[in-house]
Amino acid sequence: MPQRYEKQELYHPDTLQQLADHYKAILELLGEDPSREGLLRTPERVAKAFCFLTQGYEEDPQQILLSAKFREEYKQMVIVKDIELYSLCEHHMLPFYGKAHVAYIPNGYITGLSKVARVVEAYARRLQVQERLTVQIRDCIQKALNPLGVAVVIEAAHMCMQMRGVQKQNSLTTTSAFTGAFLTQLQTREEFIHLIKG
């Protein structure tokens, strides 16, 4: 049976090799033997994993939105909710993960719904803090589409709190950022909160 697709992994070879060399040194510093069977290719695998987890640095989130910007006279709220996100805390380089809820009120232009999720992904796939991530998503949509308002809420669990330090397993962090009508009109903001919780 013919193979339907071929997996392609695109990495900068020099960057990948340098990262792998550093991870090998880290294993040695931890007291491990990088030459043992189970760890032989671990430095390369970890290097590829971190390249993937930080691929957002190579993307332009504003261009993502502009690539599917359409004139439309719709002036009601557009919500894309429950967008899964995975990011790396810049303080410990451990994952945080959760969901983003994004809304905007068009002002003559809309964008493809998948592009909103791609903007979340582009900013999340970087070393981040949740607070900055929330604001970056908001500001990108505001700048690219100039809507009447933008709302972003992120709910996430942080492995740096679960695996180490305080070790609290069930805590969630919620951040929010608003512009325009979501800031000035309480009813609009309450409608958004109600819809993402419903």
N, C-alpha and C positions, 0 to 999 in steps of 0.2 A: 504494500500500500504506500503511495507516495506521501512524503511529509508535507503537511499543509502549510507549515511556516517554519522559518528558521529564526531562532532567538538571536538578537543582535544586542550586544552590550557595547556602548560607546563610552570609552574612558580616555583621558589624556595619558598616554603610556608613561611619560616622565613623572607626572604627578602620582600616578598609581604606584610606580616603583618606589618613589621616595616615601610615600605613606606606608607601604608594606615594610620597608626597611625600619621605619620608626616603630611600627607595631611589633616587629620582631625584637627590637631592642627593649620594648616595654615588657614583652613576655619574659625576656631574660632578667630584667630588673625585678620582676615579680617572683623569680625563683623557678620559672618553668624552663623546660628544654624545648626550644622551637624545632629541634630536629627529630623529636619523637613523632611517631606515625600520625597521631591525632591532630598534631599542630603543624604538620609540614606545610600545608597551604593556608593555614589560618591567617597569617599576616596579609596575604593577597585577598582573601575573602573579606576580611575586616576593612581593608582599604576600599574595595569595591562597594561594600555596604555603606561606608561613610560618604563616598562619592554620590551614591544614589540618594542617601538621606539629606544631602545638602545640594541637590541639583537645582534648587530654586535660585541660587546665585547666578545661574546662567540664563534665567528667564526674565523677561520684562513684563511684569503684570499689567501695566497700562496698555502695552501693545496687544496683550491678549484680549482685553476688552474692546479696543479700537478695531481689532480684526473682524468683529461681528457687531458693529454699531449701526443701528437702523433707525431711520426716522419713523416715529409712531406717536400719534396724539393720544396716547393712553396716560392718564394722570392719576391712576390709583396705585396702591401699594403692590410692589412685586416682591415676593418673599421666596428665597431658596433656603430651606431649613434643613437641619440634621445633616450638614455636610461633614463627613468624617474627616478628621485631621490628625496627623502624626507629625510631631516636631521634636527637636532636641533642645533642651534647656541649655542655654549658653554658660550657665554657672557650673554645671557638673557633667554636661554632655550626656545626660540621661534623657530618655524619652518623656514627653508628655503627650497626651492623646485625649481626644474628646470630639465635640461637635461644634460647628459654627453655624449660626443663624444670621442670614444677611438679607436686608430689605433695602429697597430704594423706591422713591416716587419719581417716575420719569418726568422730564421737562423737555419733551420733544424728541428724545432719543431713548431707545432701549438697547439691550445687548443680549446675545445668546445666553440662555440659562446656564449652559455648561461652562460658559466663560467665567461666571461668578465662582463656581466651584474651582476652576483652574487658577483663579487669582488667589483663593484661599490656599491652594496647594503650593503655588509658587512662593508665597511668603512663608508658609509653614516649613517647607523643605530648606530651611536655613537654621543656623544657630539663633535661638530666639528666646525672648521672654513673652509670656502670654499677653501682657499689657501692650507691648509694642506691636505684636502681631495683630491685635484687635484694631489698633489705630491705623496701621499700614493698610489693612483691607479697606477700612472706611475711607481713608484719604485717596486711595487709588480709584475707587468708584466715583467719588466726588469729583476728582480731577478729570477723569476720562469722559464721564457722561454729563456732568453738571446737573444732576437731578435736583428736585425740590428738597430732598433730604435722603440721608443714608443712615441705616441702623445696623450695628453689628454686635452680636452677643456670642461669646465663646464660653463653653463649659468644658473644663478639662481636668483630668487627673494627672498628677506629676509623680513620676517614679522616684525623683529625688526626695520626695516626702514619704514614699511608700517603701522603698528598698533600703533607705539609709536615714540618718538623722532622726527625725521625730517618729518615723515609721507608722504613720497613720494611714490605714488602708482605704478608708471610705470617704476621705475628704475630697471635695470638688472645689475648684476655683472658677468663679464666674467673673468675666470682665465684659464691659460694654463701652461702646463709643457711638455717638450720634452727631448728625449735622442737620441743619435746616429745620423742616417741619417736625422732625422727631425730637428736636430740642425745644422748639417754641410752642408746640401744640401737644398738650398733655393727653388729649384724647387719641391722637395719632400714635403716640408712644405706647399708650395702654393697649390699643388695638394690636399693635405689633407684639407686645409681650403676651397678650392673650392668645394670639394665633400660633406663636412658637411653642407655647405650653400646652396647647389643645391637642 
